[in-house]
Amino acid sequence: MTKRVFSAFKPTGHLTLGNLLGAIMPAARLQDEADCVYAVADLHALTIKHDPEVLRARTREAAALLLACGLDRSLVYVQSQVPAHTELAYLLESTAHFGEMRRMIQFREKSARQEEVRLSLLTYPALMAADILLHRADLVPVGEDQRQHVELTRDLALRFNHLYGETFTVPEAVHPPLAARVMDLTAPTSKMGKSDGPAAGTVYLLDPPADVRRKVMRAVTDSGTEVRYDPEGKPGVSNLLTLLAVCSGQPVESLSHATYGALKREAAEAVVETLRPVRERYAELSSDQGELSRLLAAGAARAVERTAGLLAAARKAIGLP
């Protein structure tokens, strides 16, 4: 049987090279062997203070970029346009325990940095679980920082099935072996993120080629002069080697450079060439906003149709009419 894959992208910032290499490119390859579903998780962006207009713009940008990056053979849609996500989330909140939500690492870390903590920051793992379970997903590609959420999803699915009868597929987390964590170019021990860290260390998918080259050429390297892949001893050089390996399709162990400068120049050009077709396709999509709206509406309609049966089964199992 064909496996079903689900993943979601939160529009809290502009999508980055890290998102592309660590999540989107592996997702595109999965289309040849799995039934793939990808959502722009705009509801998750409500867990922190936000500007409504910026959120709307970034949601459309993220959706267009997913299509531009080659996920057009998948089901791609905006989460908030499928009401079943929030309805199933409440059923799962009614299955979850306060203690397990409070123990989630991301809640503890993010709430510690906020003066006013939104309740949705505590409960959004139930929404994330609903995202996955709604599609009967077998596999969920995630980075290490999201593994705990998939484990919670599994726990909730198993608990619901035990209490109310077999309803949900219990998913498994899968982790891409290379480029799962692309690091910040100015702080190579920190992950390249959409909303944290300096812009100088983050390559965005829509950065002009000149900006990409400048950022890569200014990337922090390490002491010494030897170019070798050693993530612990040489995190800066190893990050550049990872970028070059994934962008060029070469095994990282096959790469050889005499100097840091030569490595940076080759890595910069490889990144520019990797982003070129994405930028071109995005320009086509964004030039016709009506067509983009049609594509997203069609994706949402397919998602509503495909998830209606699961939602009805969950409602019946838990005792709702």
Backbone bond lengths (Angstrom), bond angles and torsions (degrees), N, CA, C in turn:
res aa  C-N    CA-C-N  psi(-1)  N-CA   C-N-CA  omega(-1)  CA-C   N-CA-C  phi
1 M - - - 1.463 - - 1.523 110.58 -
2 T 1.328 115.81 143.80 1.455 120.95 177.58 1.527 109.89 -69.74
3 K 1.325 115.97 129.20 1.458 120.68 177.71 1.525 109.86 -75.60
4 R 1.333 115.92 149.01 1.453 120.66 175.33 1.522 109.09 -106.28
5 V 1.319 115.36 132.82 1.468 122.63 -177.72 1.519 108.59 -115.02
6 F 1.332 116.44 137.24 1.468 120.48 174.98 1.520 109.75 -130.93
7 S 1.318 115.65 139.60 1.461 121.10 171.35 1.519 108.09 -151.47
8 A 1.327 116.60 159.13 1.467 120.91 -178.98 1.519 109.54 -137.85
9 F 1.323 115.38 152.31 1.457 122.56 -178.52 1.520 108.57 -124.46
10 K 1.320 116.24 123.63 1.464 121.58 -175.99 1.529 110.06 -88.30
11 P 1.334 119.14 125.39 1.462 121.98 -175.89 1.532 113.54 -85.71
12 T 1.337 115.49 52.74 1.466 119.27 178.32 1.522 111.69 -87.61
13 G 1.319 116.60 -3.91 1.457 121.93 178.13 1.515 107.98 -165.92
14 H 1.324 117.09 -178.16 1.457 120.99 179.01 1.528 109.03 -78.21
15 L 1.327 117.45 141.02 1.458 120.64 178.92 1.524 110.27 -64.22
16 T 1.327 114.88 144.37 1.458 121.68 -172.01 1.526 112.32 -117.23
17 L 1.326 114.67 172.95 1.453 121.16 173.81 1.528 110.27 -59.52
18 G 1.324 116.64 -34.65 1.460 119.98 176.90 1.511 111.99 -62.11
19 N 1.335 116.61 -42.54 1.475 120.37 175.91 1.526 110.64 -61.55
20 L 1.340 116.38 -41.87 1.460 120.25 -177.33 1.519 111.78 -64.91
21 L 1.335 116.15 -51.77 1.463 119.77 -174.39 1.525 112.28 -76.46
22 G 1.325 116.29 -34.97 1.455 119.27 -175.54 1.506 114.98 -86.47
23 A 1.353 117.83 -23.70 1.460 119.93 -174.47 1.520 113.53 -132.13
24 I 1.334 117.86 -47.92 1.460 119.44 -170.57 1.524 112.08 -75.10
25 M 1.338 118.31 -43.74 1.463 119.77 178.25 1.527 112.14 -63.40
26 P 1.344 119.03 -45.31 1.470 118.12 174.29 1.527 111.85 -60.46
27 A 1.342 117.11 -34.66 1.463 120.33 178.02 1.528 110.64 -65.05
28 A 1.316 117.04 -40.18 1.467 120.19 179.38 1.524 111.01 -63.38
29 R 1.337 116.62 -38.73 1.468 119.71 179.15 1.524 111.29 -67.04
30 L 1.319 117.28 -32.02 1.463 120.89 -179.40 1.523 112.65 -65.91
31 Q 1.342 117.36 -20.43 1.460 120.57 -177.46 1.527 112.69 -61.14
32 D 1.333 117.10 -23.07 1.456 120.92 -178.96 1.525 112.35 -77.62
33 E 1.327 117.25 -15.70 1.459 119.17 -174.02 1.524 114.00 -131.98
34 A 1.326 118.15 -1.91 1.464 119.91 -176.22 1.527 110.32 -143.28
35 D 1.331 114.47 163.59 1.467 122.82 172.83 1.526 106.16 -89.33
36 C 1.326 117.06 108.48 1.465 121.24 -168.60 1.528 112.44 -106.42
37 V 1.338 115.11 137.01 1.456 122.61 178.62 1.528 107.74 -129.80
38 Y 1.333 116.72 128.06 1.458 121.36 -179.43 1.526 109.59 -132.61
39 A 1.322 115.64 130.21 1.464 120.89 -178.28 1.521 110.59 -119.04
40 V 1.328 115.67 148.78 1.462 121.24 167.51 1.522 106.04 -91.45
41 A 1.324 116.45 111.81 1.466 121.89 -169.50 1.524 111.05 -86.93
42 D 1.336 115.75 70.05 1.462 119.23 -177.51 1.531 112.28 -68.22
43 L 1.335 117.99 -27.99 1.470 119.56 177.95 1.528 111.33 -64.25
44 H 1.333 117.02 -31.84 1.462 119.89 178.45 1.520 111.91 -67.10
45 A 1.331 116.69 -24.45 1.464 120.29 -179.65 1.522 112.23 -72.63
46 L 1.328 117.68 -10.34 1.464 120.76 -179.46 1.527 112.66 -82.51
47 T 1.327 117.60 -1.37 1.465 120.34 -178.88 1.526 112.19 -75.98
48 I 1.328 117.37 -10.71 1.461 121.65 178.97 1.524 109.38 -130.28
49 K 1.316 117.12 165.37 1.452 121.74 177.90 1.522 109.22 -59.47
50 H 1.348 116.52 134.50 1.453 119.53 -175.33 1.514 110.73 -150.33
51 D 1.323 115.78 162.10 1.459 123.38 174.77 1.528 106.96 -98.60
52 P 1.337 119.56 120.66 1.469 120.95 -176.57 1.525 114.43 -56.19
53 E 1.340 117.31 -42.12 1.461 119.34 -179.15 1.525 111.69 -67.26
54 V 1.327 115.85 -39.32 1.463 119.75 177.82 1.522 110.08 -64.57
55 L 1.325 117.23 -41.87 1.461 120.80 178.97 1.526 110.63 -60.38
56 R 1.329 117.00 -45.42 1.473 119.87 179.67 1.527 110.89 -60.41
57 A 1.327 116.29 -44.35 1.469 120.56 -177.97 1.527 110.83 -65.83
58 R 1.327 116.71 -43.12 1.466 119.69 -178.42 1.520 111.44 -70.37
59 T 1.319 117.19 -29.88 1.464 120.14 177.67 1.517 110.09 -65.36
60 R 1.338 117.05 -46.51 1.465 120.15 178.38 1.536 110.77 -66.29
61 E 1.314 116.85 -39.31 1.465 120.03 178.30 1.525 110.15 -61.17
62 A 1.339 116.98 -46.32 1.467 120.79 -178.98 1.527 110.94 -62.77
63 A 1.334 116.71 -42.80 1.461 120.02 -179.70 1.528 110.59 -63.43
64 A 1.324 116.59 -43.94 1.463 120.19 179.17 1.528 110.88 -64.28
65 L 1.321 117.03 -37.93 1.459 120.12 179.62 1.521 111.84 -67.77
66 L 1.327 117.73 -38.02 1.464 119.36 177.31 1.531 110.08 -60.27
67 L 1.312 116.02 -42.57 1.463 119.64 177.27 1.527 110.73 -66.87
68 A 1.332 116.70 -40.60 1.460 120.86 -179.27 1.519 112.45 -66.94
69 C 1.313 116.68 -26.70 1.467 121.40 -179.54 1.523 112.90 -83.27
70 G 1.330 116.72 1.14 1.452 119.05 174.28 1.507 115.97 106.13
71 L 1.327 118.51 11.19 1.457 120.49 179.05 1.526 111.79 -90.41
72 D 1.328 116.91 21.06 1.461 120.64 -177.39 1.526 112.77 -74.06
73 R 1.337 117.44 -6.77 1.469 120.14 173.10 1.526 111.46 -94.03
74 S 1.316 116.70 2.98 1.458 123.23 178.47 1.519 109.43 -105.50
75 L 1.336 115.66 171.12 1.454 121.23 169.16 1.520 107.19 -84.40
76 V 1.329 116.65 113.76 1.466 122.89 -179.41 1.520 108.05 -120.38
77 Y 1.330 116.82 129.96 1.459 119.84 -179.14 1.525 109.77 -157.18
78 V 1.331 115.22 170.65 1.465 122.02 178.01 1.526 108.29 -95.90
79 Q 1.306 116.14 125.61 1.470 123.50 -173.57 1.526 113.82 -52.19
80 S 1.330 117.64 -45.50 1.463 120.36 -174.26 1.526 112.84 -68.14
81 Q 1.339 117.53 -13.48 1.455 120.73 178.79 1.532 112.41 -85.13
82 V 1.333 116.13 2.49 1.472 121.51 178.84 1.528 107.31 -124.43
83 P 1.341 117.85 93.70 1.471 121.44 -173.72 1.523 114.66 -58.49
84 A 1.324 117.95 -20.75 1.468 119.67 -179.41 1.524 112.06 -59.52
85 H 1.334 117.81 -25.86 1.466 119.71 179.09 1.527 111.03 -59.56
86 T 1.324 116.92 -48.28 1.457 119.28 -176.60 1.516 111.97 -74.57
87 E 1.330 117.95 -32.43 1.467 119.13 178.77 1.527 110.49 -67.94
88 L 1.326 116.79 -45.24 1.464 118.57 178.64 1.524 110.83 -67.03
89 A 1.325 117.33 -33.36 1.468 119.99 178.62 1.525 110.61 -58.32
90 Y 1.346 117.76 -39.74 1.462 119.42 179.97 1.528 110.69 -67.84
91 L 1.316 117.49 -37.87 1.465 119.44 177.20 1.533 110.30 -62.16
92 L 1.314 116.02 -36.85 1.464 119.43 178.83 1.524 112.03 -76.53
93 E 1.341 117.80 -33.40 1.467 119.57 171.80 1.521 110.19 -59.25
94 S 1.335 115.79 -33.40 1.456 120.82 -179.86 1.527 111.88 -80.15
95 T 1.313 116.31 -1.27 1.462 122.68 175.62 1.523 110.93 -108.78
96 A 1.343 115.96 -26.17 1.468 121.77 -177.64 1.519 111.24 -78.49
97 H 1.340 115.10 164.45 1.459 122.12 177.06 1.527 109.55 -111.86
98 F 1.313 115.82 145.84 1.463 121.20 -179.33 1.524 111.27 -56.37
99 G 1.315 116.58 -43.07 1.463 120.30 -176.41 1.513 112.88 -61.08
100 E 1.329 117.94 -41.91 1.459 119.29 -177.70 1.525 111.34 -71.32
101 M 1.332 117.03 -31.25 1.465 119.25 175.58 1.527 110.68 -69.27
102 R 1.305 116.48 -42.33 1.470 120.98 -178.50 1.525 111.44 -65.94
103 R 1.332 117.49 -26.87 1.462 120.95 -177.93 1.528 113.11 -82.67
104 M 1.309 117.91 -5.98 1.466 119.55 -179.06 1.527 109.84 -61.25
105 I 1.330 116.53 131.24 1.456 121.14 -173.34 1.517 111.68 -60.22
106 Q 1.342 117.31 -44.09 1.463 119.22 -177.90 1.516 111.87 -64.57
107 F 1.340 117.52 -35.61 1.462 119.06 177.06 1.531 110.18 -64.07
108 R 1.319 116.61 -45.07 1.463 119.44 -178.59 1.532 110.88 -62.37
109 E 1.324 116.32 -44.02 1.463 119.61 -177.37 1.520 112.16 -69.13
110 K 1.345 116.99 -46.35 1.459 119.85 -176.54 1.526 112.33 -72.42
111 S 1.317 117.21 -38.26 1.460 119.45 -179.81 1.521 111.19 -66.92
112 A 1.327 117.14 -29.71 1.465 120.69 179.53 1.527 111.53 -67.92
113 R 1.347 116.95 -22.25 1.467 120.49 -178.47 1.522 112.98 -96.32
114 Q 1.339 117.83 2.37 1.462 120.98 -175.17 1.526 111.23 -118.54
115 E 1.329 115.56 138.90 1.467 119.51 175.91 1.522 110.60 -75.37
116 E 1.319 117.33 -39.92 1.459 122.25 177.74 1.529 108.15 -118.17
117 V 1.320 115.91 115.65 1.465 121.50 -175.86 1.528 109.08 -99.58
118 R 1.320 115.88 121.07 1.459 119.92 179.20 1.531 109.99 -72.94
119 L 1.317 115.81 142.75 1.457 120.51 179.07 1.517 110.79 -59.34
120 S 1.332 117.32 -32.81 1.465 120.58 -179.26 1.523 112.32 -63.87
121 L 1.335 117.64 -23.69 1.459 119.89 176.36 1.527 110.28 -65.68
122 L 1.335 116.25 -34.50 1.463 120.83 177.17 1.521 111.75 -73.34
123 T 1.332 116.71 -40.83 1.465 120.21 -170.94 1.523 114.46 -94.44
124 Y 1.340 117.94 -8.66 1.464 117.09 -172.98 1.530 114.00 -64.55
125 P 1.338 121.25 -22.04 1.474 117.53 173.24 1.529 113.21 -59.23
126 A 1.334 117.51 -27.29 1.469 119.44 175.06 1.529 110.42 -69.61
127 L 1.326 116.23 -36.09 1.466 120.02 175.53 1.520 110.22 -67.25
128 M 1.332 117.01 -40.38 1.461 120.16 177.19 1.525 110.52 -62.49
129 A 1.328 116.21 -40.43 1.463 119.89 176.59 1.527 110.68 -63.10
130 A 1.324 116.43 -40.64 1.468 120.04 178.03 1.522 111.08 -62.80
131 D 1.330 117.30 -40.45 1.461 121.10 177.59 1.526 110.68 -52.81
132 I 1.319 115.11 -46.45 1.468 121.52 -175.42 1.526 111.23 -73.72
133 L 1.343 116.08 -49.72 1.461 120.38 -173.53 1.518 112.25 -70.22
134 L 1.319 116.32 -28.31 1.465 121.07 -179.09 1.523 111.27 -58.55
135 H 1.324 116.17 -32.60 1.468 120.84 -176.65 1.524 112.94 -97.38
136 R 1.329 117.13 8.12 1.473 120.74 -176.75 1.533 110.06 52.24
137 A 1.323 116.42 43.18 1.464 120.92 -176.73 1.523 111.02 -68.90
138 D 1.331 115.02 137.80 1.463 120.95 174.56 1.526 110.95 -90.11
139 L 1.343 115.92 -37.42 1.454 121.36 -173.97 1.522 110.02 -128.45
140 V 1.343 115.69 140.43 1.458 121.40 179.14 1.535 108.15 -129.42
141 P 1.339 118.40 104.36 1.467 119.84 177.51 1.535 109.91 -70.52
142 V 1.318 116.65 125.17 1.464 120.27 -177.76 1.524 110.01 -144.19
143 G 1.322 114.85 157.72 1.454 120.86 168.37 1.519 109.31 -82.22
144 E 1.319 115.56 171.60 1.463 120.01 -177.97 1.526 111.64 -59.18
145 D 1.350 116.89 -32.08 1.460 119.97 -176.48 1.523 113.01 -72.13
146 Q 1.341 117.43 -10.39 1.464 119.98 -179.97 1.530 112.91 -110.36
147 R 1.316 117.44 0.35 1.465 119.52 -177.77 1.528 111.53 -59.75
148 Q 1.336 117.30 -37.90 1.460 119.91 -178.59 1.521 110.96 -61.95
149 H 1.344 117.03 -34.71 1.457 119.39 179.24 1.528 111.40 -68.12
150 V 1.317 116.93 -37.03 1.461 118.94 177.44 1.523 110.38 -68.71
151 E 1.330 116.65 -36.68 1.466 119.30 176.55 1.525 110.75 -62.96
152 L 1.337 117.15 -40.60 1.460 119.81 176.36 1.526 110.30 -63.46
153 T 1.320 116.83 -41.01 1.467 120.58 177.84 1.527 110.38 -58.32
154 R 1.310 116.46 -44.68 1.466 120.46 178.35 1.531 110.80 -61.69
155 D 1.342 116.26 -43.83 1.466 120.34 179.88 1.523 111.18 -61.04
156 L 1.333 116.62 -44.19 1.459 120.30 -178.91 1.525 111.38 -66.67
157 A 1.336 116.35 -40.32 1.467 119.69 178.62 1.524 111.09 -63.02
158 L 1.316 115.92 -45.30 1.467 120.16 -179.91 1.526 111.01 -65.05
159 R 1.331 117.05 -40.85 1.471 120.85 -179.82 1.526 110.68 -65.53
160 F 1.328 115.76 -45.74 1.468 119.93 179.32 1.535 109.88 -61.37
161 N 1.330 116.39 -45.93 1.462 119.98 179.60 1.524 111.42 -60.20
162 H 1.327 116.84 -38.93 1.463 120.95 -179.43 1.528 111.52 -69.80
163 L 1.342 116.07 -40.98 1.467 119.68 -176.12 1.526 112.70 -77.71
164 Y 1.338 116.44 -37.30 1.463 119.28 -168.08 1.531 114.70 -123.60
165 G 1.333 116.71 0.95 1.452 119.31 179.66 1.522 111.62 106.48
166 E 1.315 115.89 155.59 1.465 121.48 -176.27 1.533 111.26 -60.14
167 T 1.324 114.88 113.31 1.464 121.07 -176.89 1.523 111.86 -128.70
168 F 1.327 116.38 -43.82 1.457 120.79 -170.79 1.524 112.77 -107.34
169 T 1.328 115.49 146.76 1.459 122.55 166.28 1.523 107.26 -76.53
170 V 1.323 117.44 132.91 1.466 121.37 179.62 1.534 107.95 -89.67
171 P 1.332 118.55 113.70 1.472 121.28 -172.48 1.524 112.80 -82.31
172 E 1.322 114.30 165.42 1.461 121.64 174.37 1.518 109.21 -120.88
173 A 1.335 116.48 143.83 1.458 121.07 174.68 1.518 109.41 -83.40
174 V 1.325 116.99 139.48 1.460 121.44 173.36 1.519 107.85 -124.62
175 H 1.322 115.57 145.90 1.456 120.99 -171.47 1.522 109.99 -128.71
176 P 1.351 119.27 114.95 1.468 120.44 179.09 1.523 110.93 -58.13
177 P 1.347 118.86 135.43 1.456 121.19 -174.04 1.521 114.25 -71.53
178 L 1.346 117.73 -33.21 1.465 120.57 -177.00 1.524 109.64 -124.08
179 A 1.316 116.40 139.22 1.466 123.57 177.88 1.517 112.08 70.05
180 A 1.333 117.52 17.94 1.456 119.38 175.52 1.524 110.05 -66.70
181 R 1.324 116.74 -27.61 1.464 121.07 176.83 1.527 108.85 -130.88
182 V 1.314 116.06 92.51 1.460 121.08 172.81 1.515 107.39 -81.54
183 M 1.317 116.32 130.53 1.454 120.49 -171.37 1.528 112.37 -96.00
184 D 1.332 114.69 157.89 1.459 122.01 178.21 1.530 109.06 -62.06
185 L 1.334 116.97 135.10 1.455 120.70 -176.35 1.520 112.89 -68.53
186 T 1.331 117.65 -26.04 1.469 119.87 179.25 1.519 112.43 -97.48
187 A 1.329 117.26 -11.32 1.474 122.36 179.22 1.518 107.46 -143.08
188 P 1.337 118.94 76.14 1.464 122.15 -168.65 1.520 115.71 -68.70
189 T 1.331 117.34 2.97 1.467 118.85 171.73 1.521 111.06 -98.42
190 S 1.334 117.66 1.53 1.463 122.65 178.83 1.522 109.76 -117.25
191 K 1.326 115.69 145.38 1.455 120.91 -178.90 1.528 110.63 -68.24
192 M 1.342 115.95 142.38 1.462 120.83 174.39 1.519 108.00 -71.87
193 G 1.339 117.20 112.40 1.451 120.78 -174.21 1.506 112.81 -114.86
194 K 1.365 115.53 161.13 1.467 121.17 -179.59 1.517 112.61 -73.81
195 S 1.343 116.65 -36.42 1.459 119.13 -169.22 1.518 114.01 -121.25
196 D 1.323 118.05 -4.37 1.453 121.08 179.91 1.521 109.68 -117.75
197 G 1.337 115.77 158.43 1.449 119.64 174.05 1.519 112.71 85.08
198 P 1.337 116.42 165.13 1.467 120.66 -179.04 1.515 111.78 -73.75
199 A 1.342 116.05 145.55 1.464 120.45 -179.75 1.527 111.38 -63.96
200 A 1.339 117.86 -25.43 1.464 121.06 -178.48 1.522 111.48 -63.46
201 G 1.319 117.69 -25.41 1.456 120.23 -178.32 1.503 113.66 -98.44
202 T 1.331 117.76 2.36 1.456 122.16 -176.77 1.522 109.95 -119.18
203 V 1.319 116.11 126.60 1.464 121.26 174.19 1.522 107.36 -96.11
204 Y 1.329 116.58 118.24 1.461 121.64 178.53 1.528 109.39 -91.06
205 L 1.315 116.26 150.80 1.461 120.13 -175.60 1.522 112.55 -62.00
206 L 1.323 116.56 -27.09 1.466 119.60 -178.90 1.528 113.08 -101.04
207 D 1.338 117.71 11.75 1.460 119.92 174.92 1.523 110.35 -62.20
208 P 1.333 118.73 137.00 1.468 120.59 173.36 1.527 110.23 -62.00
209 P 1.341 117.92 152.74 1.470 120.55 -179.22 1.521 114.00 -52.62
210 A 1.331 117.87 -39.04 1.463 120.01 -179.32 1.524 111.12 -62.88
211 D 1.336 117.14 -38.36 1.467 120.42 177.89 1.523 110.70 -68.14
212 V 1.330 117.01 -38.88 1.466 120.34 178.74 1.521 110.14 -61.35
213 R 1.321 115.89 -48.21 1.473 119.87 -179.31 1.528 110.69 -60.82
214 R 1.325 116.68 -43.79 1.459 119.71 -178.53 1.524 111.40 -62.17
215 K 1.327 116.83 -43.80 1.461 120.12 -178.58 1.524 111.80 -65.34
216 V 1.337 116.31 -42.39 1.466 118.61 -179.61 1.526 110.74 -69.04
217 M 1.324 117.92 -40.59 1.466 120.36 -179.43 1.526 112.16 -66.85
218 R 1.333 116.81 -25.07 1.469 120.54 178.55 1.524 112.48 -94.74
219 A 1.320 117.62 7.82 1.461 121.18 -178.00 1.524 110.79 -60.74
220 V 1.317 115.60 142.07 1.464 121.90 176.88 1.522 109.03 -69.24
221 T 1.332 115.93 132.80 1.463 119.61 175.23 1.531 108.83 -109.37
222 D 1.315 117.82 -142.37 1.466 120.21 -174.67 1.522 109.45 -137.96
223 S 1.331 116.08 170.66 1.466 119.97 176.32 1.527 109.44 -66.76
224 G 1.325 115.78 157.81 1.457 119.31 -177.30 1.516 111.01 84.84
225 T 1.322 115.99 -176.31 1.463 120.81 -177.30 1.516 113.24 -126.87
226 E 1.334 117.76 -7.66 1.466 120.23 -175.01 1.524 111.05 -74.65
227 V 1.313 116.18 131.91 1.462 122.03 176.39 1.526 108.28 -95.04
228 R 1.325 116.30 106.86 1.470 120.03 177.99 1.519 109.35 -149.97
229 Y 1.333 115.85 155.29 1.461 121.54 -179.38 1.523 108.59 -84.88
230 D 1.338 115.23 108.56 1.468 122.22 -178.91 1.531 106.90 -152.09
231 P 1.350 118.16 84.88 1.465 121.07 -173.32 1.529 114.63 -55.78
232 E 1.311 118.22 -31.91 1.467 119.70 -179.67 1.520 111.56 -84.16
233 G 1.321 117.56 -46.07 1.463 120.68 -177.30 1.509 113.89 -81.73
234 K 1.343 117.01 -30.52 1.466 121.46 -178.72 1.533 109.47 -135.33
235 P 1.336 118.09 70.25 1.474 120.34 -175.30 1.517 113.80 -63.86
236 G 1.342 118.29 -36.56 1.455 120.70 -178.25 1.516 111.82 -67.46
237 V 1.321 116.97 -49.79 1.458 121.75 178.92 1.530 110.31 -64.59
238 S 1.315 116.98 -40.78 1.466 120.30 -179.68 1.523 111.18 -63.19
239 N 1.334 117.41 -36.81 1.458 120.64 177.64 1.524 110.68 -64.16
240 L 1.332 117.31 -42.81 1.467 120.85 178.27 1.530 110.88 -65.54
241 L 1.326 117.40 -39.28 1.461 120.77 177.62 1.529 111.05 -64.45
242 T 1.332 115.86 -38.58 1.464 119.86 177.60 1.522 110.68 -63.61
243 L 1.347 116.59 -46.13 1.465 120.15 178.36 1.529 111.01 -58.22
244 L 1.327 116.22 -45.97 1.460 120.17 -178.78 1.526 110.87 -65.35
245 A 1.326 117.00 -42.79 1.464 120.52 -178.21 1.520 111.45 -61.38
246 V 1.328 116.74 -46.90 1.454 119.54 -176.68 1.516 111.37 -71.98
247 C 1.334 117.31 -40.34 1.462 120.18 -178.58 1.527 112.39 -70.51
248 S 1.321 117.43 -31.37 1.464 120.78 -177.37 1.518 112.88 -95.77
249 G 1.330 116.90 -14.34 1.461 120.17 -178.63 1.515 113.74 79.04
250 Q 1.332 117.35 16.32 1.464 121.15 179.72 1.528 110.41 -99.44
251 P 1.330 117.97 147.20 1.468 119.62 173.94 1.519 109.68 -63.35
252 V 1.324 116.70 138.55 1.463 119.71 -176.07 1.518 111.48 -61.42
253 E 1.341 116.96 -32.29 1.468 119.14 -177.94 1.533 112.15 -72.08
254 S 1.336 117.24 -14.23 1.472 119.99 -179.38 1.529 112.60 -88.16
255 L 1.321 117.69 -8.62 1.459 121.22 -175.58 1.520 110.69 -80.55
256 S 1.331 115.61 137.54 1.455 120.32 -179.20 1.527 109.08 -143.69
257 H 1.340 115.74 127.14 1.468 120.75 179.97 1.522 109.26 -139.32
258 A 1.313 115.85 142.34 1.460 120.48 -177.60 1.512 111.98 -76.81
259 T 1.346 116.88 -32.39 1.459 120.44 -175.28 1.519 110.50 -137.47
260 Y 1.332 115.27 161.66 1.461 120.66 174.30 1.534 110.25 -61.55
261 G 1.322 116.60 -38.97 1.456 120.18 -178.36 1.523 112.02 -62.20
262 A 1.323 116.42 -41.86 1.468 119.90 178.70 1.519 110.70 -64.08
263 L 1.331 116.42 -40.69 1.467 120.55 177.74 1.523 110.27 -62.17
264 K 1.322 117.17 -45.05 1.464 120.37 -178.54 1.519 111.46 -62.75
265 R 1.340 117.09 -42.68 1.462 119.79 -178.64 1.529 110.95 -63.32
266 E 1.326 117.04 -43.76 1.461 119.48 -179.49 1.528 111.08 -68.95
267 A 1.344 115.79 -39.67 1.466 119.26 178.91 1.526 110.51 -64.47
268 A 1.330 117.16 -41.53 1.466 120.68 -179.46 1.522 110.68 -60.44
269 E 1.336 117.52 -46.10 1.464 119.87 -179.02 1.528 111.54 -67.19
270 A 1.326 116.69 -35.95 1.464 119.86 178.45 1.523 110.78 -64.74
271 V 1.331 116.75 -40.20 1.464 120.60 178.89 1.527 110.46 -67.24
272 V 1.337 117.42 -43.74 1.467 121.04 178.91 1.528 110.30 -58.19
273 E 1.336 117.05 -44.45 1.466 120.50 -178.91 1.525 111.88 -68.80
274 T 1.316 117.09 -33.33 1.466 120.75 177.47 1.525 110.63 -66.55
275 L 1.328 116.90 -38.37 1.466 121.23 -177.28 1.521 113.10 -82.83
276 R 1.337 117.63 -18.78 1.468 120.12 -175.20 1.536 112.81 -56.72
277 P 1.338 120.69 -52.55 1.474 118.81 -179.46 1.523 112.98 -66.28
278 V 1.322 117.04 -28.43 1.469 120.03 177.18 1.520 109.86 -65.76
279 R 1.337 116.41 -46.52 1.460 120.59 -179.78 1.526 111.11 -63.36
280 E 1.333 116.36 -39.45 1.457 119.78 -178.68 1.527 111.39 -66.96
281 R 1.326 116.95 -45.60 1.461 120.09 179.58 1.524 111.28 -67.00
282 Y 1.341 116.43 -37.84 1.471 119.68 178.12 1.532 110.06 -62.68
283 A 1.323 117.26 -40.10 1.464 120.46 179.39 1.523 110.32 -61.28
284 E 1.343 117.65 -39.38 1.462 121.21 177.57 1.522 111.10 -63.29
285 L 1.331 116.32 -47.06 1.466 120.56 -177.74 1.525 111.85 -65.83
286 S 1.320 116.38 -43.82 1.464 119.61 -175.57 1.532 112.37 -74.98
287 S 1.338 116.60 -15.79 1.470 118.70 178.88 1.525 111.94 -76.26
288 D 1.337 117.03 -15.37 1.469 121.40 179.07 1.524 107.76 -127.64
289 Q 1.327 115.91 84.02 1.460 120.31 -176.29 1.527 112.33 -64.55
290 G 1.331 116.63 -29.31 1.460 119.32 177.58 1.520 111.54 -65.10
291 E 1.322 117.13 -41.76 1.464 121.19 178.64 1.521 110.79 -67.82
292 L 1.339 117.08 -38.81 1.466 120.02 176.72 1.519 110.28 -61.75
293 S 1.333 116.92 -43.57 1.465 120.21 177.90 1.525 110.65 -61.02
294 R 1.339 116.31 -39.98 1.472 119.80 179.39 1.524 110.97 -63.55
295 L 1.335 116.80 -43.31 1.461 120.67 -179.82 1.529 110.99 -62.35
296 L 1.333 116.42 -43.11 1.465 119.88 -178.58 1.524 111.45 -70.39
297 A 1.328 116.78 -37.43 1.469 119.87 177.04 1.524 110.64 -64.97
298 A 1.340 116.60 -39.63 1.461 120.12 178.14 1.521 110.54 -65.43
299 G 1.333 116.97 -39.39 1.461 119.93 177.22 1.513 111.87 -63.41
300 A 1.346 116.69 -43.16 1.463 120.57 179.15 1.527 110.94 -63.79
301 A 1.331 117.16 -40.01 1.469 120.72 179.62 1.524 110.71 -63.44
302 R 1.332 116.49 -41.45 1.472 119.80 176.62 1.517 111.02 -63.23
303 A 1.342 116.56 -40.63 1.461 120.31 -179.88 1.526 111.10 -65.08
304 V 1.329 117.08 -41.05 1.466 120.62 177.82 1.525 109.91 -60.69
305 E 1.327 115.93 -44.73 1.467 120.09 -178.49 1.523 111.48 -65.51
306 R 1.329 116.39 -42.32 1.462 120.05 -175.27 1.517 113.02 -73.19
307 T 1.325 118.16 -24.34 1.466 120.60 -175.23 1.522 113.70 -100.93
308 A 1.331 117.18 -7.54 1.468 119.83 -175.77 1.526 112.10 -59.17
309 G 1.319 117.25 -40.31 1.460 120.20 -177.99 1.511 112.41 -66.02
310 L 1.326 116.77 -42.13 1.468 119.94 179.54 1.517 110.79 -64.82
311 L 1.326 117.56 -43.84 1.454 120.40 -179.97 1.528 110.77 -62.74
312 A 1.317 117.43 -43.13 1.468 120.92 178.36 1.516 110.84 -61.39
313 A 1.339 116.99 -40.42 1.463 120.36 179.18 1.519 111.42 -65.51
314 A 1.347 117.26 -40.40 1.462 120.61 179.41 1.526 111.20 -67.02
315 R 1.329 117.23 -41.57 1.468 120.91 177.33 1.534 110.48 -59.63
316 K 1.315 115.88 -46.76 1.466 119.73 -178.43 1.527 110.88 -64.82
317 A 1.333 116.28 -42.87 1.455 120.18 -177.29 1.531 112.07 -61.98
318 I 1.336 116.83 -38.94 1.450 119.32 -175.16 1.522 112.73 -84.63
319 G 1.354 116.93 -8.04 1.462 120.03 172.60 1.512 115.59 110.34
320 L 1.340 117.32 13.57 1.470 119.35 178.92 1.518 109.34 -91.63
321 P 1.348 117.32 153.26 1.474 120.13 -179.83 1.528 111.61 -65.30
